Amino acid sequence: MRPILKAVSAFGLGGALILGACNFDILNPNAPTEIGDNASSARITAAMNGVLIATRGDVPNWIQKSSILGREGYRIDVADPRFVSELITATKLDASNGAFGGGQWQGEYAAIRSGFNVLNVVGTAQITDAQKEGVRGFTRTFQAYAYMLVLFAHTQDSIPIDVNRPLTDPPAPFVANAAAWDYVVSLLDSAKTSLLAAGGAFSFPLPAGLASFNTPAGFLKLNRALLARADLYRASQFACSACYDNTLTALSESFVDTTASLDLGAYFNFSANSGDATNGLSQSVSAAVNVVHPSLRDSLVVNGGSDARYTAKVANRGSQLCDPLAAGRCSDLSWIRYPSPSSSIPIIRNEELILIRAEANNNRTARNAADAAADINFIRVNSGALAANGGLAAATQQAVEDEILVQRKYSLLYEGMRWVDMRRTGRLNQIILDVPATDKIFSTLPINSFEVEARK
């Protein structure tokens, strides 16, 4: 079977992207037309639209799946018990099912290929040279984001990166995980070079979720924010001490700002408009099947009341929902993190960047405990409505890391980071087994079986 890496997925044509709206109006995202040589400005706009849609496509699935693997929550669905049987109690994950163990592969690589289908011909497009650089910088940034989703889900040394090849070529070779992360960094740095040469404006409009980054200079700050996230992961996953300093350098060029809203950031938009998609994580509270793990309530940091982040994202369901096959797996809590079908999903937010800075300062070789404590307490007070931890600056490095992970847990609830955080900091063994006789903790998704079969 042909691997997704070799499938042509242009995601390039459709109606124009509407600035400030969520209507992407893609005519056929499953079989789009290549943009070809000498593309007009309108076709480039549609192609950028398509890159966004392709990158967005698997994000709700990732958030739901990683929340289950990291025990932020469950999906207790009588009509489809596989969210338990395949993600919690299976002997091993099913690599053949893209919705479960085989996921975070085909959609992401389709998005990456959609970017290459633009990059391969943008040099002939009917736009200025500076505008071409804007297309390159934008596209490579989102390709890097898609690779990051694959890498967050797959920690074995075996993912392909050289996927910009003709259908007649052999499948792209697998590379070590660390090498793949190096490639992500190189993509982001290449995008930076293009964005610096892109002039004062893009040739295409951006949707509302990217309104804070709708010029090349502004978008570069988003690019650097994603680099900071990548460098922090590399630092903790691969014991790269220099990567903590790299993280701080990237943050200095990003949009991190303690005087700005903590929700300042980049978002994927959703809507019920024709041609667009709704946010599948939205649900009725009382009928919710995506429920919150009770441990989030049990382990709240309390200071005269609940953590404000918890109360903003979690609600009482009104009734207990239990797995019919395991009495120990129950919850009366519903997610309200995405309250409507048009709720946007964060790509990265200021709140995360402040906590990334705290972690980098706590772990860098020249440790800066005071700055780490200041950022952690800023989040405690301004996001959690908690009292500052006055002893944090004098605490051990390990104690500060413990505190950072608590703050990340509640600041980034249902945003796809908890399972990743527990793994990269060596804490998977702390994930709760509600039914120890049957429950499993997985450290990675397997390589998609179609990819494996294509190499035989």
Backbone torsions as a table, in degrees:
resi	resn	phi	psi	omega
1	MET	NA	139.7	-178.7
2	ARG	-69.7	134.4	179.5
3	PRO	-75.7	158.0	179.8
4	ILE	-63.0	-26.0	-179.0
5	LEU	-61.3	-26.9	-176.7
6	LYS	-101.4	-4.1	178.8
7	ALA	-75.0	142.7	178.4
8	VAL	-85.9	119.0	-178.7
9	SER	-133.9	85.8	-174.0
10	ALA	-73.4	-37.9	-175.3
11	PHE	46.3	40.7	-166.3
12	GLY	-107.2	-21.6	-171.0
13	LEU	-123.0	153.7	179.9
14	GLY	161.4	-165.8	178.9
15	GLY	-71.9	170.5	-177.2
16	ALA	-71.3	145.0	174.6
17	LEU	-72.1	132.4	-175.7
18	ILE	-96.8	115.5	179.5
19	LEU	-61.9	129.1	177.7
20	GLY	82.6	1.3	179.0
21	ALA	-124.8	177.4	-177.3
22	CYS	-115.4	10.9	-176.8
23	ASN	-90.0	101.9	-178.5
24	PHE	-86.3	-25.2	171.8
25	ASP	50.5	52.7	175.4
26	ILE	-82.1	127.8	-175.5
27	LEU	-67.9	-44.7	179.6
28	ASN	-153.9	85.6	-175.8
29	PRO	-66.8	-15.6	-179.6
30	ASN	-84.8	-21.0	179.7
31	ALA	-146.5	63.2	-176.8
32	PRO	-75.5	165.5	179.9
33	THR	-90.4	142.9	174.6
34	GLU	-64.2	147.6	-177.9
35	ILE	-77.7	-26.6	175.3
36	GLY	74.6	176.7	177.8
37	ASP	-72.4	159.6	175.2
38	ASN	56.7	37.8	-177.9
39	ALA	-65.0	140.4	176.4
40	SER	-73.8	168.0	176.7
41	SER	-60.7	-36.8	179.8
42	ALA	-65.3	-38.6	179.3
43	ARG	-70.8	-33.7	174.8
44	ILE	-65.2	-42.3	177.7
45	THR	-58.8	-45.2	178.9
46	ALA	-64.1	-36.2	179.4
47	ALA	-67.0	-39.8	176.7
48	MET	-65.2	-38.6	172.3
49	ASN	-54.7	-47.1	-178.2
50	GLY	-66.2	-37.0	176.7
51	VAL	-60.2	-43.3	178.7
52	LEU	-62.9	-46.0	-178.4
53	ILE	-64.2	-42.9	-179.6
54	ALA	-64.0	-40.5	-179.7
55	THR	-69.0	-36.4	-179.1
56	ARG	-69.3	-27.9	-164.0
57	GLY	-54.5	-40.4	-173.2
58	ASP	-99.2	1.1	-173.9
59	VAL	-65.1	-45.6	177.3
60	PRO	-59.4	-39.4	178.1
61	ASN	-62.2	-42.0	178.6
62	TRP	-61.7	-45.4	-178.4
63	ILE	-62.4	-44.9	-180.0
64	GLN	-65.2	-46.6	-176.2
65	LYS	-66.1	-45.6	-178.6
66	SER	-67.8	-29.2	177.0
67	SER	-66.3	-35.3	177.5
68	ILE	-71.0	-46.5	-179.1
69	LEU	-63.0	-33.1	179.5
70	GLY	-95.2	3.8	178.5
71	ARG	57.9	36.8	162.6
72	GLU	-71.7	-31.8	-177.0
73	GLY	-164.9	-175.4	176.2
74	TYR	-129.5	166.9	159.5
75	ARG	-121.0	108.1	-179.7
76	ILE	-104.3	94.8	-171.1
77	ASP	-123.8	107.7	-178.4
78	VAL	-59.0	-34.0	-178.6
79	ALA	-72.6	-21.6	-179.7
80	ASP	-147.2	85.5	-176.7
81	PRO	-74.4	1.1	-175.5
82	ARG	-66.6	-19.9	177.6
83	PHE	-65.4	-19.4	171.5
84	VAL	-100.2	-50.7	-172.1
85	SER	-67.6	-26.0	-178.7
86	GLU	-104.5	-19.7	-176.9
87	LEU	-111.3	-14.0	-177.8
88	ILE	-122.1	-43.8	-172.3
89	THR	-109.4	-3.1	-178.8
90	ALA	-65.7	147.4	174.6
91	THR	-63.4	-40.0	172.8
92	LYS	-148.5	157.7	-178.1
93	LEU	-74.4	144.3	-177.5
94	ASP	-84.4	108.2	-176.7
95	ALA	-73.7	-11.7	-176.2
96	SER	-88.2	-9.7	-174.4
97	ASN	-109.0	109.5	-177.4
98	GLY	-63.9	-21.7	178.7
99	ALA	-79.0	-15.6	-175.7
100	PHE	-127.9	-112.9	-173.9
101	GLY	-63.6	-30.3	-178.5
102	GLY	-88.0	11.8	-175.2
103	GLY	-83.3	-176.6	-176.8
104	GLN	53.9	45.1	-179.3
105	TRP	-140.3	-71.8	-173.4
106	GLN	-61.8	-45.7	-179.6
107	GLY	-63.6	-41.7	-179.0
108	GLU	-67.4	-42.8	179.9
109	TYR	-70.9	-29.7	173.1
110	ALA	-63.4	-40.0	177.7
111	ALA	-64.9	-41.4	178.7
112	ILE	-62.9	-44.1	178.1
113	ARG	-65.7	-34.0	177.3
114	SER	-60.9	-35.7	176.4
115	GLY	-67.3	-42.9	179.1
116	PHE	-65.1	-32.6	178.5
117	ASN	-64.4	-24.4	173.4
118	VAL	-83.9	-50.2	-175.4
119	LEU	-59.9	-32.2	-177.0
120	ASN	-68.4	-20.5	-175.8
121	VAL	-125.5	-2.9	-174.1
122	VAL	-63.2	-24.4	178.9
123	GLY	-60.7	-23.5	180.0
124	THR	-98.8	0.9	-174.6
125	ALA	-67.5	155.6	-177.6
126	GLN	-86.9	56.4	176.3
127	ILE	-137.1	168.0	-176.8
128	THR	-70.8	164.6	179.0
129	ASP	-60.8	-41.2	178.4
130	ALA	-62.6	-41.1	179.3
131	GLN	-65.4	-34.6	175.9
132	LYS	-62.1	-39.9	177.7
133	GLU	-65.0	-35.0	176.0
134	GLY	-62.3	-41.4	176.8
135	VAL	-62.4	-44.0	-179.2
136	ARG	-63.8	-44.8	-178.7
137	GLY	-65.2	-42.9	178.5
138	PHE	-63.5	-48.0	-175.1
139	THR	-65.8	-46.3	-178.8
140	ARG	-65.6	-32.3	177.1
141	THR	-63.3	-44.0	180.0
142	PHE	-75.6	-28.3	171.0
143	GLN	-62.0	-43.4	178.6
144	ALA	-60.9	-40.6	177.6
145	TYR	-61.2	-42.0	179.8
146	ALA	-65.6	-42.2	175.3
147	TYR	-60.3	-38.4	179.7
148	MET	-62.4	-37.8	177.5
149	LEU	-63.5	-41.7	177.0
150	VAL	-61.2	-44.2	-176.0
151	LEU	-72.0	-34.1	175.0
152	PHE	-61.3	-33.6	-176.2
153	ALA	-88.9	-21.2	-173.0
154	HIS	-128.0	111.9	-176.9
155	THR	-105.1	-5.9	176.1
156	GLN	-71.5	155.3	-176.6
157	ASP	-78.5	73.5	-174.5
158	SER	-169.5	70.1	168.4
159	ILE	-131.9	149.8	178.4
160	PRO	-87.7	145.7	175.1
161	ILE	-122.2	-28.3	-176.5
162	ASP	-85.5	69.5	-171.9
163	VAL	-100.1	2.6	179.6
164	ASN	-88.3	74.8	-175.5
165	ARG	-142.2	155.1	-178.5
166	PRO	-65.9	159.4	179.3
167	LEU	-60.3	-26.8	-177.0
168	THR	-81.3	-10.8	-179.9
169	ASP	-78.9	159.3	172.7
170	PRO	-63.4	159.4	177.0
171	PRO	-57.8	151.7	179.0
172	ALA	-62.6	139.9	-179.8
173	PRO	-69.3	151.9	173.3
174	PHE	-76.4	148.3	176.1
175	VAL	-129.6	162.7	178.0
176	ALA	-62.7	149.7	-179.2
177	ASN	-55.8	-44.8	-179.1
178	ALA	-61.2	-38.9	178.7
179	ALA	-66.2	-35.7	177.9
180	ALA	-65.7	-39.6	176.6
181	TRP	-66.1	-37.5	175.1
182	ASP	-59.4	-39.0	179.4
183	TYR	-65.8	-39.4	176.3
184	VAL	-58.2	-45.7	179.2
185	VAL	-62.4	-41.5	179.7
186	SER	-65.2	-36.4	176.2
187	LEU	-62.6	-45.2	-179.7
188	LEU	-65.4	-37.9	178.3
189	ASP	-70.4	-36.9	175.4
190	SER	-64.1	-39.7	177.0
191	ALA	-62.7	-39.2	177.9
192	LYS	-59.1	-46.4	179.7
193	THR	-56.7	-43.2	179.5
194	SER	-67.4	-42.1	-178.2
195	LEU	-64.5	-34.6	177.5
196	LEU	-67.9	-21.2	179.9
197	ALA	-103.0	11.0	-170.5
198	ALA	-93.3	4.7	179.1
199	GLY	75.3	-159.1	-172.7
200	GLY	-92.7	-8.9	-175.3
201	ALA	-152.7	150.1	170.7
202	PHE	-77.2	157.7	176.0
203	SER	-84.9	-0.7	-176.4
204	PHE	-134.2	148.2	177.8
205	PRO	-80.6	157.2	177.3
206	LEU	-113.8	151.7	-178.9
207	PRO	-74.9	175.8	-174.0
208	ALA	-59.3	-34.9	-177.8
209	GLY	-65.8	-16.6	178.8
210	LEU	-114.8	19.9	-174.4
211	ALA	-60.9	-30.0	-179.8
212	SER	-77.6	-4.2	-174.0
213	PHE	-133.6	35.4	-169.8
214	ASN	-92.4	15.8	168.8
215	THR	-125.7	159.2	177.8
216	PRO	-55.2	-40.1	179.7
217	ALA	-66.7	-40.5	178.4
218	GLY	-69.3	-40.5	-179.2
219	PHE	-66.2	-29.6	177.0
220	LEU	-60.2	-33.1	177.8
221	LYS	-66.1	-36.3	174.5
222	LEU	-66.8	-43.3	177.9
223	ASN	-56.0	-45.2	-179.7
224	ARG	-69.3	-31.7	176.1
225	ALA	-64.2	-42.9	177.6
226	LEU	-66.3	-34.7	176.0
227	LEU	-63.7	-40.3	178.4
228	ALA	-61.0	-41.9	177.3
229	ARG	-62.9	-42.6	-180.0
230	ALA	-65.6	-43.3	-178.9
231	ASP	-67.8	-35.3	176.4
232	LEU	-63.8	-42.4	178.0
233	TYR	-61.6	-46.8	179.8
234	ARG	-60.8	-38.4	-178.3
235	ALA	-61.7	-45.2	-175.7
236	SER	-84.6	-35.0	-177.1
237	GLN	-76.4	-33.7	-174.0
238	PHE	-117.6	16.7	178.7
239	ALA	51.4	45.6	-179.3
240	CYS	-96.0	94.5	-175.9
241	SER	-64.3	-36.0	179.3
242	ALA	-65.6	-24.2	-178.3
243	CYS	-66.3	-25.1	176.0
244	TYR	-66.5	-41.4	175.8
245	ASP	-66.4	-38.6	176.2
246	ASN	-61.0	-37.8	178.1
247	THR	-59.7	-46.5	-178.9
248	LEU	-65.3	-36.4	176.8
249	THR	-63.8	-44.6	178.9
250	ALA	-62.6	-40.9	179.6
251	LEU	-62.6	-34.8	-179.3
252	SER	-64.3	-19.4	178.6
253	GLU	-106.4	6.5	-177.5
254	SER	-98.0	-163.0	-179.0
255	PHE	-103.3	16.5	177.9
256	VAL	-58.8	134.9	-171.9
257	ASP	-165.8	114.3	179.0
258	THR	-78.3	-3.3	174.9
259	THR	-98.5	-3.5	-178.7
260	ALA	-103.9	170.0	176.1
261	SER	-59.9	141.3	176.3
262	LEU	-67.3	-20.2	178.7
263	ASP	-90.0	-0.4	173.0
264	LEU	-56.6	128.9	-178.9
265	GLY	169.6	-168.9	179.4
266	ALA	-106.8	141.7	-174.2
267	TYR	-138.4	149.8	166.1
268	PHE	-88.9	127.9	178.6
269	ASN	-87.4	151.0	174.6
270	PHE	-137.1	156.9	175.6
271	SER	-165.4	170.3	176.3
272	ALA	-93.8	10.4	179.7
273	ASN	-65.7	151.8	178.7
274	SER	-58.5	131.8	178.8
275	GLY	87.7	-6.6	179.6
276	ASP	-108.1	-175.5	179.3
277	ALA	-126.6	148.6	175.3
278	THR	-88.5	163.0	176.8
279	ASN	-81.0	108.0	-175.4
280	GLY	-70.2	-6.3	177.9
281	LEU	-85.8	-10.0	176.9
282	SER	-72.9	144.2	-177.8
283	GLN	-159.5	159.7	171.6
284	SER	-71.3	133.3	-177.0
285	VAL	-60.6	-48.1	-173.5
286	SER	-72.8	-23.0	-178.9
287	ALA	-108.1	14.7	-173.7
288	ALA	-61.4	135.2	169.0
289	VAL	-106.6	-18.6	169.8
290	ASN	-87.2	101.7	-173.5
291	VAL	-112.5	161.0	-175.9
292	VAL	-90.6	138.6	178.0
293	HIS	-66.3	131.3	-177.5
294	PRO	-58.6	-21.1	-179.6
295	SER	-63.7	-25.1	177.8
296	LEU	-64.7	-35.6	175.9
297	ARG	-76.9	-40.8	-175.6
298	ASP	-65.6	-30.5	-174.3
299	SER	-105.8	21.5	-179.6
300	LEU	-59.4	141.1	168.9
301	VAL	-82.1	113.8	-172.0
302	VAL	-110.6	133.7	176.7
303	ASN	-138.0	75.6	-177.1
304	GLY	74.6	21.4	-178.6
305	GLY	154.6	-176.9	-176.9
306	SER	-76.6	156.9	172.2
307	ASP	-64.5	128.9	-175.6
308	ALA	-63.3	-27.4	179.1
309	ARG	-69.0	-37.8	178.5
310	TYR	-66.5	-48.2	-176.7
311	THR	-67.9	-23.0	178.1
312	ALA	-79.7	-18.8	-171.7
313	LYS	-120.1	-10.2	-175.3
314	VAL	-131.7	139.2	177.8
315	ALA	-134.0	156.6	174.4
316	ASN	-68.6	128.2	-177.1
317	ARG	-71.4	-23.9	-178.4
318	GLY	98.2	-17.9	177.4
319	SER	-158.7	156.2	-179.6
320	GLN	-80.1	134.9	174.7
321	LEU	-115.4	124.4	-176.6
322	CYS	-122.6	146.2	172.4
323	ASP	-66.0	121.3	-177.5
324	PRO	-63.5	-17.1	-178.8
325	LEU	-99.5	-4.7	-178.2
326	ALA	-152.9	105.1	-175.9
327	ALA	-62.8	-22.3	-178.6
328	GLY	-79.7	-0.4	-177.2
329	ARG	-114.5	88.6	-175.7
330	CYS	-137.3	155.7	173.6
331	SER	-155.8	144.0	173.1
332	ASP	-113.4	23.5	-176.0
333	LEU	-119.2	138.1	-179.6
334	SER	-117.4	147.9	172.3
335	TRP	-74.0	134.1	168.2
336	ILE	-124.0	20.0	-179.7
337	ARG	-61.4	-33.4	178.8
338	TYR	-123.7	85.7	-167.4
339	PRO	-72.3	-18.2	-178.4
340	SER	-137.0	161.9	177.6
341	PRO	-61.1	-16.1	178.9
342	SER	-100.4	6.8	178.9
343	SER	-64.2	136.4	178.8
344	SER	-82.6	159.4	178.3
345	ILE	-115.6	130.3	-178.3
346	PRO	-66.2	139.1	165.5
347	ILE	-85.5	-50.1	172.8
348	ILE	-163.7	143.0	-175.7
349	ARG	-125.0	161.1	177.8
350	ASN	-56.2	-39.2	-179.1
351	GLU	-59.2	-42.2	177.2
352	GLU	-65.3	-40.1	-178.0
353	LEU	-62.7	-38.7	178.8
354	ILE	-64.0	-40.0	178.4
355	LEU	-73.0	-32.2	173.1
356	ILE	-61.6	-43.0	179.1
357	ARG	-62.7	-40.7	178.0
358	ALA	-60.9	-43.3	-178.2
359	GLU	-67.9	-40.1	178.9
360	ALA	-64.8	-43.3	179.0
361	ASN	-65.9	-32.7	-179.9
362	ASN	-72.7	-29.3	-171.0
363	ASN	-109.8	-9.2	-179.8
364	ARG	-64.6	159.6	-177.5
365	THR	-58.2	-46.3	174.2
366	ALA	-90.1	76.0	-172.0
367	ARG	-56.0	135.8	177.5
368	ASN	-118.4	81.6	-174.9
369	ALA	-65.6	-34.4	-177.4
370	ALA	-65.2	-45.8	-179.9
371	ASP	-68.1	-37.9	177.1
372	ALA	-60.4	-46.6	-179.8
373	ALA	-63.3	-39.5	-179.6
374	ALA	-62.0	-42.9	179.9
375	ASP	-69.0	-40.6	178.5
376	ILE	-62.4	-45.9	-179.4
377	ASN	-67.4	-31.8	175.2
378	PHE	-59.9	-42.7	179.2
379	ILE	-70.1	-43.3	178.0
380	ARG	-54.1	-47.1	-174.4
381	VAL	-76.5	-47.3	-169.7
382	ASN	-89.2	-19.3	177.1
383	SER	-109.8	-42.0	-178.1
384	GLY	-89.4	-11.5	-173.3
385	ALA	55.8	40.4	179.8
386	LEU	-108.3	164.0	173.3
387	ALA	-74.1	150.6	174.7
388	ALA	-66.0	150.4	175.8
389	ASN	-91.7	99.5	-171.8
390	GLY	-66.5	-21.9	-177.6
391	GLY	-96.7	8.0	-171.0
392	LEU	-67.9	-38.1	-176.8
393	ALA	-64.0	-25.2	-179.6
394	ALA	-98.1	1.7	-176.9
395	ALA	-76.9	163.3	177.5
396	THR	-68.7	161.7	177.9
397	GLN	-57.6	-41.8	-179.4
398	GLN	-66.0	-41.6	179.9
399	ALA	-64.5	-37.6	178.2
400	VAL	-68.3	-40.8	176.8
401	GLU	-60.6	-41.7	177.1
402	ASP	-56.8	-43.8	-178.8
403	GLU	-67.3	-40.1	178.6
404	ILE	-60.0	-43.0	-178.1
405	LEU	-67.5	-32.6	174.2
406	VAL	-64.7	-44.8	-179.4
407	GLN	-66.7	-39.8	176.4
408	ARG	-63.1	-37.6	-179.4
409	LYS	-56.7	-47.0	-176.0
410	TYR	-86.9	-30.4	178.4
411	SER	-70.5	-33.7	-174.4
412	LEU	-111.7	29.1	179.0
413	LEU	-53.6	128.8	173.5
414	TYR	59.7	37.3	176.2
415	GLU	-120.1	8.3	172.1
416	GLY	90.5	17.5	-174.4
417	MET	-113.7	-15.7	-170.7
418	ARG	-64.8	-48.5	179.5
419	TRP	-59.9	-42.4	179.1
420	VAL	-61.7	-44.8	-179.2
421	ASP	-62.9	-42.2	-178.9
422	MET	-65.8	-36.6	-179.4
423	ARG	-73.4	-47.4	-174.2
424	ARG	-68.7	-20.0	178.3
425	THR	-103.6	12.2	175.5
426	GLY	69.6	34.3	-174.9
427	ARG	-119.3	18.3	179.9
428	LEU	-57.9	-29.7	-179.6
429	ASN	-70.8	-7.2	176.2
430	GLN	-91.8	-6.5	177.1
431	ILE	-68.5	135.7	-173.4
432	ILE	-72.1	133.6	170.7
433	LEU	-101.3	104.2	-176.9
434	ASP	-69.5	-33.8	177.2
435	VAL	-127.5	85.5	-172.1
436	PRO	-55.2	-27.6	-178.0
437	ALA	-68.7	-23.8	-174.6
438	THR	-124.5	-26.2	-170.4
439	ASP	-75.4	145.6	179.4
440	LYS	-123.5	153.6	171.2
441	ILE	-114.5	119.8	-179.2
442	PHE	-100.9	142.1	-179.7
443	SER	-97.3	-16.3	-176.1
444	THR	-159.4	157.3	167.4
445	LEU	-85.3	149.5	176.7
446	PRO	-77.1	161.2	174.5
447	ILE	-64.4	137.1	179.0
448	ASN	-52.4	130.9	-173.0
449	SER	-64.9	-27.9	177.5
450	PHE	-64.6	-35.2	177.8
451	GLU	-67.3	-39.6	179.4
452	VAL	-66.4	-45.6	-177.8
453	GLU	-63.2	-32.6	-177.8
454	ALA	-66.8	-17.0	-176.5
455	ARG	-99.1	2.2	-179.1
456	LYS	-87.8	NA	NA
